[in-house]
């Protein structure tokens, strides 16, 4: 059994993937309190790990013009003398960097053509969605003799907004005359394209119902490139379009001030879950995109999938049948009402 003393966790992909790997740090510290835990991340996801009491160091993957530097990253990693590494999300280039960095225990999947670069192989196919992505991640700790069972009611992410970002959001609220006396509902209509989305017209129907039937502040969020689709949802003066106005650190602070977060299957829904917010998500029935594997990992959620009978769903079939359009905004609003009455006790 490996007893890690200086562990590197590699997660160089996107927002949700990083969020679903954060609990690993606390679990390792629980079993090996003296172990130093370092995360290797991309620059834009760095803020997800900042302030986490179980992460001792954050290393940023060196890239230039979108290309990963082999030499610079090997230099950066090798001198830290890690004894173990978990490549939660491996690519050939990151696996090669780790191999050439001389780390003794290299834990990664056994099913890729470059798996020979790992000497501790995990033989589990995630594509069949037999369990949640976070649970798959935790199982990788078995190589250290850690047999930890996590569930949606017992998981710690240690995600916290930075103080400077809290200040920026307070200033943004003040500039828009947003008071703290109403529930805040965030609607995030875009996505990273990893799943099939709820159509914008359905989001618009939902926003109209929420604006008409609740006394709440509705904030639309998205990236700078999503400003246009977000602006289509601004149908009353109680709706604010913050698309492109905050960076990822600011989005964390903004979500922390919300009561309900509504979105497709995308990274920010995992931020909301990690912050303990009630989440409402829209997911297709495609196995690889299913909420069973990629849903927000929390008990405070309502997930909506297409109301259509189908089997062996694929992206092509889902788009051809326009499955996501069968989700009823009226039913979604009823779940929002239930949250207001049972948890927020106001509407």
Secondary structure, DSSP 8 states (H G I E B T S, - for coil): ----SEEEEE--S-HHHHHTTTHHHHHHHHH-TT-EEEEEE-GGGGGGTTT-TT--EEEE--EETTEE-HHHHHHHHHTT--SEEEESS--HHHHHHHHHTT-SEEEEESSSTTGGG-SEEE---GGG-SS-HHHHHHHGGGGGT-----BTTB--------HHHHHHHHHHHHHTT--SSSEEEEEE----SSS----HHHHHHHHHHHHHH--EEEEE---GGGHHHHHTT--STTEEE-TTTS-HHHHHHHHHT-SEEEEESSHHHHHHHHTT-EEEEEE-S-GGG-HHHHS-SSSSEEEEE-SS--SS--HHHHHHHTGGGGS-HHHHHHHHHHHIIIII---
